[in-house]
């Protein structure tokens, strides 16, 4: 029996939350999206 973890998804979610906190001053969603893709 193999156990699967959701560690990768948790890491991605954590990174997006961090970017969201930093992105408070972004003017629009596109800038947030671009920053998310670059990280």
The first five atom37 places (N, CA, C, CB, O) and aatype in JSON, in Angstrom:
{
  "aatype": [20, 20, 20, 20, 20, 20, 20, 20, 20, 20, 20, 20, 20, 20, 20, 20, 20, 20, 20, 20, 20, 20, 20, 20, 20, 20, 20, 20, 20, 20, 20, 20, 20, 20, 20, 20, 20, 20, 20],
  "atom_mask": [
    [1, 1, 1, 1, 1],
    [1, 1, 1, 1, 1],
    [1, 1, 1, 1, 1],
    [1, 1, 1, 1, 1],
    [1, 1, 1, 1, 1],
    [1, 1, 1, 1, 1],
    [1, 1, 1, 1, 1],
    [1, 1, 1, 1, 1],
    [1, 1, 1, 1, 1],
    [1, 1, 1, 1, 1],
    [1, 1, 1, 1, 1],
    [1, 1, 1, 1, 1],
    [1, 1, 1, 1, 1],
    [1, 1, 1, 1, 1],
    [1, 1, 1, 1, 1],
    [1, 1, 1, 1, 1],
    [1, 1, 1, 1, 1],
    [1, 1, 1, 1, 1],
    [1, 1, 1, 1, 1],
    [1, 1, 1, 1, 1],
    [1, 1, 1, 1, 1],
    [1, 1, 1, 1, 1],
    [1, 1, 1, 1, 1],
    [1, 1, 1, 1, 1],
    [1, 1, 1, 1, 1],
    [1, 1, 1, 1, 1],
    [1, 1, 1, 1, 1],
    [1, 1, 1, 1, 1],
    [1, 1, 1, 1, 1],
    [1, 1, 1, 1, 1],
    [1, 1, 1, 1, 1],
    [1, 1, 1, 1, 1],
    [1, 1, 1, 1, 1],
    [1, 1, 1, 1, 1],
    [1, 1, 1, 1, 1],
    [1, 1, 1, 1, 1],
    [1, 1, 1, 1, 1],
    [1, 1, 1, 1, 1],
    [1, 1, 1, 1, 1]
  ],
  "atom_positions": [
    [[0.85, -1.18, 0.0], [0.0, 0.0, 0.0], [0.89, 1.25, 0.0], [-0.96, 0.0, 1.23], [1.77, 1.42, 0.85]],
    [[0.64, 2.1, -0.97], [1.41, 3.33, -1.07], [0.6, 4.49, -0.52], [1.83, 3.62, -2.53], [-0.57, 4.67, -0.84]],
    [[1.24, 5.25, 0.3], [0.57, 6.44, 0.82], [0.89, 7.62, -0.08], [1.01, 6.73, 2.29], [2.03, 7.82, -0.5]],
    [[-0.13, 8.38, -0.37], [0.1, 9.58, -1.17], [-0.05, 10.8, -0.26], [-0.89, 9.65, -2.38], [-0.85, 10.81, 0.68]],
    [[0.72, 11.81, -0.57], [0.65, 13.03, 0.22], [0.24, 14.18, -0.68], [2.01, 13.33, 0.91], [0.38, 14.11, -1.9]],
    [[-0.25, 15.2, -0.08], [-0.63, 16.38, -0.84], [0.35, 17.51, -0.57], [-2.07, 16.82, -0.49], [-0.01, 18.69, -0.61]],
    [[1.58, 17.16, -0.29], [2.61, 18.13, 0.03], [2.87, 19.12, -1.08], [3.88, 17.43, 0.36], [3.09, 20.31, -0.82]],
    [[2.85, 18.66, -2.32], [3.12, 19.56, -3.44], [2.01, 20.61, -3.57], [3.25, 18.76, -4.75], [2.29, 21.79, -3.77]],
    [[0.77, 20.17, -3.45], [-0.36, 21.1, -3.54], [-0.32, 22.08, -2.38], [-1.71, 20.32, -3.55], [-0.59, 23.27, -2.56]],
    [[0.01, 21.6, -1.19], [0.11, 22.49, -0.03], [1.19, 23.54, -0.25], [0.42, 21.68, 1.25], [1.02, 24.7, 0.12]],
    [[2.3, 23.14, -0.86], [3.38, 24.08, -1.15], [2.95, 25.15, -2.13], [4.59, 23.35, -1.69], [3.28, 26.33, -1.95]],
    [[2.23, 24.76, -3.17], [1.75, 25.72, -4.16], [0.77, 26.68, -3.52], [1.08, 24.99, -5.35], [0.84, 27.89, -3.74]],
    [[-0.15, 26.16, -2.71], [-1.12, 27.01, -2.03], [-0.42, 28.0, -1.1], [-2.12, 26.17, -1.23], [-0.79, 29.17, -1.04]],
    [[0.59, 27.53, -0.39], [1.33, 28.39, 0.51], [2.03, 29.51, -0.25], [2.35, 27.58, 1.31], [2.03, 30.66, 0.19]],
    [[2.62, 29.17, -1.39], [3.31, 30.17, -2.2], [2.33, 31.22, -2.72], [4.04, 29.51, -3.38], [2.64, 32.41, -2.72]],
    [[1.14, 30.78, -3.16], [0.14, 31.73, -3.65], [-0.36, 32.64, -2.53], [-1.04, 30.99, -4.27], [-0.59, 33.83, -2.75]],
    [[-0.52, 32.1, -1.34], [-0.95, 32.92, -0.21], [0.1, 33.97, 0.12], [-1.23, 32.04, 1.03], [-0.24, 35.12, 0.43]],
    [[1.36, 33.59, 0.05], [2.44, 34.53, 0.31], [2.44, 35.65, -0.73], [3.79, 33.81, 0.32], [2.58, 36.82, -0.39]],
    [[2.27, 35.28, -2.0], [2.23, 36.28, -3.06], [1.02, 37.19, -2.87], [2.18, 35.61, -4.45], [1.11, 38.4, -3.1]],
    [[-0.11, 36.61, -2.46], [-1.3, 37.42, -2.22], [-1.06, 38.46, -1.13], [-2.49, 36.53, -1.84], [-1.5, 39.6, -1.24]],
    [[-0.35, 38.06, -0.09], [-0.05, 39.01, 0.98], [0.84, 40.13, 0.48], [0.62, 38.3, 2.16], [0.64, 41.3, 0.83]],
    [[1.83, 39.79, -0.36], [2.72, 40.81, -0.9], [2.03, 41.66, -1.96], [3.96, 40.15, -1.49], [2.43, 42.8, -2.19]],
    [[1.01, 41.11, -2.6], [0.38, 41.76, -3.75], [-0.71, 42.74, -3.36], [-0.2, 40.71, -4.66], [-1.5, 43.16, -4.21]],
    [[-0.77, 43.11, -2.11], [-1.84, 44.01, -1.66], [-1.85, 45.3, -2.47], [-1.67, 44.33, -0.17], [-2.92, 45.85, -2.73]],
    [[-0.69, 45.8, -2.88], [-0.61, 47.05, -3.62], [-0.7, 46.91, -5.13], [0.65, 47.74, -3.28], [-0.61, 47.91, -5.84]],
    [[-0.87, 45.7, -5.64], [-0.96, 45.55, -7.1], [-2.2, 46.24, -7.62], [-0.97, 44.06, -7.49], [-3.24, 46.23, -6.96]],
    [[-2.09, 46.82, -8.79], [-3.2, 47.6, -9.34], [-4.31, 46.75, -9.94], [-2.69, 48.54, -10.38], [-5.47, 47.14, -9.92]],
    [[-3.95, 45.58, -10.46], [-4.99, 44.76, -11.07], [-4.64, 43.28, -10.94], [-5.19, 45.14, -12.54], [-3.54, 42.91, -10.52]],
    [[-5.59, 42.45, -11.31], [-5.41, 41.0, -11.18], [-4.33, 40.48, -12.11], [-6.73, 40.28, -11.46], [-3.64, 39.52, -11.78]],
    [[-4.17, 41.1, -13.28], [-3.17, 40.62, -14.24], [-1.77, 40.68, -13.63], [-3.23, 41.46, -15.54], [-0.98, 39.74, -13.8]],
    [[-1.46, 41.75, -12.94], [-0.15, 41.85, -12.3], [0.04, 40.75, -11.26], [0.02, 43.22, -11.64], [1.12, 40.18, -11.15]],
    [[-1.0, 40.45, -10.51], [-0.94, 39.36, -9.54], [-0.71, 38.03, -10.24], [-2.22, 39.3, -8.7], [0.1, 37.22, -9.8]],
    [[-1.43, 37.82, -11.34], [-1.32, 36.56, -12.07], [0.09, 36.38, -12.64], [-2.35, 36.5, -13.21], [0.67, 35.3, -12.55]],
    [[0.64, 37.45, -13.21], [1.99, 37.38, -13.77], [2.99, 37.05, -12.68], [2.37, 38.71, -14.47], [3.88, 36.22, -12.87]],
    [[2.86, 37.71, -11.53], [3.77, 37.44, -10.42], [3.65, 35.99, -9.96], [3.49, 38.39, -9.25], [4.65, 35.36, -9.6]],
    [[2.44, 35.47, -9.96], [2.22, 34.08, -9.54], [2.9, 33.11, -10.49], [0.73, 33.78, -9.46], [3.47, 32.11, -10.06]],
    [[2.83, 33.39, -11.78], [3.42, 32.49, -12.76], [4.95, 32.55, -12.72], [2.92, 32.84, -14.16], [5.61, 31.56, -13.01]],
    [[5.5, 33.7, -12.36], [6.96, 33.84, -12.31], [7.56, 33.19, -11.08], [7.33, 35.3, -12.35], [8.76, 32.88, -11.07]],
    [[6.77, 32.98, -10.05], [7.31, 32.39, -8.81], [7.42, 30.89, -8.89], [6.44, 32.77, -7.63], [7.85, 30.25, -7.93]]
  ]
}
